Amino acid sequence: MRDLTEIKYIINENARKTDTEKASVEFINSEVVEKVRNFHKSFPEYKVTPLQSLDELSKKLVVGKYMG
């Protein structure tokens, strides 16, 4: 059985660098977002998933509140 309290992560060393090439997101405008949202809503099994407060994870990460 695996340890459910262990948090695995990878640090993105390039996340805050300004000299690295970033992916363009110019094509993602409000019209595209609406089309994608409507596409997913067209599936019969689609439903909004409510956020859950992850209090134990918040404590472990030493943050005020984490919703996931």
MDTraj code that builds the backbone (N, CA, C; nanometers):
import mdtraj as md
import numpy as np

residues = "MET ARG ASP LEU THR GLU ILE LYS TYR ILE ILE ASN GLU ASN ALA ARG LYS THR ASP THR GLU LYS ALA SER VAL GLU PHE ILE ASN SER GLU VAL VAL GLU LYS VAL ARG ASN PHE HIS LYS SER PHE PRO GLU TYR LYS VAL THR PRO LEU GLN SER LEU ASP GLU LEU SER LYS LYS LEU VAL VAL GLY LYS TYR MET GLY".split()
xyz = np.array([
    [0.0843, -0.1185, 0.0000],
    [0.0000, 0.0000, 0.0000],
    [0.0882, 0.1240, 0.0000],
    [0.0522, 0.2206, -0.0817],
    [0.1371, 0.3395, -0.0911],
    [0.1060, 0.4408, 0.0187],
    [0.2035, 0.5235, 0.0488],
    [0.1918, 0.6256, 0.1525],
    [0.1128, 0.7439, 0.0976],
    [-0.0086, 0.7651, 0.1465],
    [-0.0932, 0.8736, 0.0969],
    [-0.0562, 1.0091, 0.1561],
    [0.0352, 1.0115, 0.2524],
    [0.0759, 1.1390, 0.3100],
    [0.1956, 1.1987, 0.2371],
    [0.2585, 1.1193, 0.1507],
    [0.3745, 1.1674, 0.0758],
    [0.3287, 1.2530, -0.0421],
    [0.3887, 1.3688, -0.0586],
    [0.3573, 1.4579, -0.1702],
    [0.4760, 1.4586, -0.2648],
    [0.4524, 1.4172, -0.3884],
    [0.5583, 1.4188, -0.4891],
    [0.5382, 1.5401, -0.5782],
    [0.6461, 1.6045, -0.6149],
    [0.6369, 1.7219, -0.7001],
    [0.7654, 1.7392, -0.7790],
    [0.7562, 1.8173, -0.8837],
    [0.8717, 1.8523, -0.9658],
    [0.8776, 2.0039, -0.9717],
    [0.9917, 2.0586, -0.9427],
    [1.0092, 2.2036, -0.9485],
    [1.0399, 2.2438, -1.0917],
    [0.9641, 2.3383, -1.1437],
    [0.9873, 2.3909, -1.2776],
    [1.0911, 2.5022, -1.2665],
    [1.2138, 2.4699, -1.3003],
    [1.3242, 2.5655, -1.2880],
    [1.3080, 2.6854, -1.3817],
    [1.2282, 2.6699, -1.4869],
    [1.2109, 2.7775, -1.5847],
    [1.0880, 2.8641, -1.5595],
    [1.0121, 2.8346, -1.4574],
    [0.8836, 2.9017, -1.4360],
    [0.8961, 3.0535, -1.4236],
    [0.9947, 3.1019, -1.3555],
    [1.0074, 3.2460, -1.3310],
    [1.1150, 3.3137, -1.4159],
    [1.1800, 3.2352, -1.5017],
    [1.2854, 3.2928, -1.5849],
    [1.2238, 3.3748, -1.6977],
    [1.2849, 3.4871, -1.7270],
    [1.2351, 3.5719, -1.8359],
    [1.3128, 3.5492, -1.9649],
    [1.4243, 3.4769, -1.9577],
    [1.5072, 3.4565, -2.0764],
    [1.4790, 3.3233, -2.1463],
    [1.3760, 3.2511, -2.1044],
    [1.3411, 3.1249, -2.1697],
    [1.2201, 3.1449, -2.2600],
    [1.2135, 3.0648, -2.3649],
    [1.1022, 3.0755, -2.4592],
    [0.9757, 3.0188, -2.3951],
    [0.8700, 3.0956, -2.4004],
    [0.7424, 3.0541, -2.3425],
    [0.6462, 3.0145, -2.4536],
    [0.5511, 2.9313, -2.4208],
    [0.4471, 2.8937, -2.5169],
    [0.3537, 3.0122, -2.5377],
    [0.3120, 3.0318, -2.6594],
    [0.2194, 3.1406, -2.6901],
    [0.0779, 3.0997, -2.6518],
    [0.0082, 3.1879, -2.5851],
    [-0.1319, 3.1633, -2.5501],
    [-0.2229, 3.2709, -2.6096],
    [-0.1702, 3.3418, -2.7092],
    [-0.2471, 3.4505, -2.7703],
    [-0.3766, 3.4011, -2.8338],
    [-0.3783, 3.2752, -2.8784],
    [-0.4971, 3.2207, -2.9443],
    [-0.6093, 3.1892, -2.8448],
    [-0.5784, 3.1906, -2.7161],
    [-0.6793, 3.1578, -2.6150],
    [-0.7474, 3.2867, -2.5698],
    [-0.8517, 3.3222, -2.6423],
    [-0.9288, 3.4400, -2.6042],
    [-1.0625, 3.3953, -2.5463],
    [-1.1466, 3.4891, -2.5081],
    [-1.2732, 3.4536, -2.4435],
    [-1.3648, 3.3732, -2.5354],
    [-1.3568, 3.3963, -2.6663],
    [-1.4393, 3.3206, -2.7611],
    [-1.3969, 3.1732, -2.7637],
    [-1.2670, 3.1488, -2.7662],
    [-1.2154, 3.0118, -2.7662],
    [-1.2523, 2.9425, -2.6348],
    [-1.2370, 3.0122, -2.5253],
    [-1.2708, 2.9552, -2.3947],
    [-1.4178, 2.9152, -2.3915],
    [-1.5046, 3.0003, -2.4420],
    [-1.6483, 2.9711, -2.4442],
    [-1.6791, 2.8493, -2.5314],
    [-1.6132, 2.8380, -2.6460],
    [-1.6341, 2.7220, -2.7340],
    [-1.5914, 2.5922, -2.6654],
    [-1.4777, 2.5954, -2.5997],
    [-1.4279, 2.4767, -2.5294],
    [-1.5228, 2.4394, -2.4159],
    [-1.5654, 2.5387, -2.3406],
    [-1.6584, 2.5137, -2.2300],
    [-1.7883, 2.4514, -2.2809],
    [-1.8423, 2.5059, -2.3885],
    [-1.9662, 2.4525, -2.4456],
    [-1.9481, 2.3108, -2.4990],
    [-1.8310, 2.2837, -2.5563],
    [-1.8018, 2.1481, -2.6040],
    [-1.8113, 2.0482, -2.4887],
    [-1.7456, 2.0796, -2.3779],
    [-1.7466, 1.9883, -2.2637],
    [-1.8855, 1.9765, -2.2023],
    [-1.9586, 2.0861, -2.1991],
    [-2.0949, 2.0825, -2.1446],
    [-2.1888, 1.9993, -2.2309],
    [-2.1522, 1.9750, -2.3567],
    [-2.2386, 1.8985, -2.4464],
    [-2.2392, 1.7487, -2.4140],
    [-2.1448, 1.7016, -2.3337],
    [-2.1426, 1.5610, -2.2946],
    [-2.2495, 1.5362, -2.1886],
    [-2.3291, 1.4317, -2.2034],
    [-2.4354, 1.4049, -2.1062],
    [-2.3834, 1.3841, -1.9635],
    [-2.2627, 1.3302, -1.9517],
    [-2.2102, 1.3040, -1.8178],
    [-2.1411, 1.4244, -1.7541],
    [-2.1385, 1.5369, -1.8252],
    [-2.0734, 1.6571, -1.7723],
    [-2.1497, 1.7109, -1.6523],
    [-2.0776, 1.7449, -1.5490],
    [-2.1359, 1.8182, -1.4368],
    [-2.0241, 1.8954, -1.3681],
    [-2.0596, 2.0057, -1.3089],
    [-1.9625, 2.0886, -1.2381],
    [-1.9181, 2.0134, -1.1133],
    [-1.7880, 2.0106, -1.0921],
    [-1.7329, 1.9465, -0.9730],
    [-1.7029, 2.0551, -0.8701],
    [-1.7679, 2.0503, -0.7551],
    [-1.7436, 2.1546, -0.6547],
    [-1.6027, 2.1436, -0.5967],
    [-1.5465, 2.2582, -0.5631],
    [-1.4155, 2.2590, -0.4986],
    [-1.4282, 2.2073, -0.3565],
    [-1.3236, 2.1446, -0.3097],
    [-1.3186, 2.0934, -0.1732],
    [-1.2047, 2.1628, -0.0999],
    [-1.2270, 2.1956, 0.0244],
    [-1.1221, 2.2536, 0.1069],
    [-1.0283, 2.1418, 0.1512],
    [-0.9012, 2.1564, 0.1215],
    [-0.8019, 2.0540, 0.1550],
    [-0.7193, 2.1027, 0.2741],
    [-0.7811, 2.0983, 0.3904],
    [-0.7214, 2.1557, 0.5107],
    [-0.5911, 2.0885, 0.5517],
    [-0.5859, 1.9557, 0.5455],
    [-0.4631, 1.8858, 0.5848],
    [-0.3486, 1.9177, 0.4889],
    [-0.3797, 1.9271, 0.3593],
    [-0.2774, 1.9642, 0.2619],
    [-0.2317, 2.1077, 0.2864],
    [-0.3242, 2.1960, 0.3195],
    [-0.2888, 2.3349, 0.3506],
    [-0.1897, 2.3411, 0.4655],
    [-0.2153, 2.2618, 0.5684],
    [-0.1242, 2.2596, 0.6840],
    [0.0137, 2.2096, 0.6430],
    [0.0153, 2.1027, 0.5616],
    [0.1422, 2.0429, 0.5197],
    [0.2229, 2.1400, 0.4332],
    [0.1523, 2.2156, 0.3477],
    [0.2192, 2.3109, 0.2596],
    [0.2417, 2.4459, 0.3264],
    [0.1920, 2.4611, 0.4472],
    [0.2009, 2.5849, 0.5242],
    [0.1436, 2.7020, 0.4430],
    [0.0202, 2.6834, 0.3985],
    [-0.0528, 2.7900, 0.3297],
    [-0.1854, 2.8091, 0.4014],
    [-0.2450, 2.9261, 0.3850],
    [-0.3694, 2.9567, 0.4541],
    [-0.4843, 2.8660, 0.4162],
    [-0.5068, 2.8477, 0.2868],
    [-0.6207, 2.7689, 0.2400],
    [-0.5870, 2.7128, 0.1041],
    [-0.6221, 2.5867, 0.0815],
    [-0.6013, 2.5239, -0.0492],
    [-0.7319, 2.4606, -0.0908],
    [-0.7794, 2.4980, -0.2085],
    [-0.9032, 2.4420, -0.2619],
    [-0.8677, 2.3592, -0.3842],
    [-0.9198, 2.2386, -0.3913],
    [-0.8873, 2.1539, -0.5058],
    [-1.0039, 2.0699, -0.5483],
])
top = md.Topology()
chain = top.add_chain()
for i, resn in enumerate(residues, 1):
    res = top.add_residue(resn, chain, resSeq=i)
    for name in ("N", "CA", "C"):
        top.add_atom(name, md.element.get_by_symbol(name[0]), res)
traj = md.Trajectory(xyz[None], top)
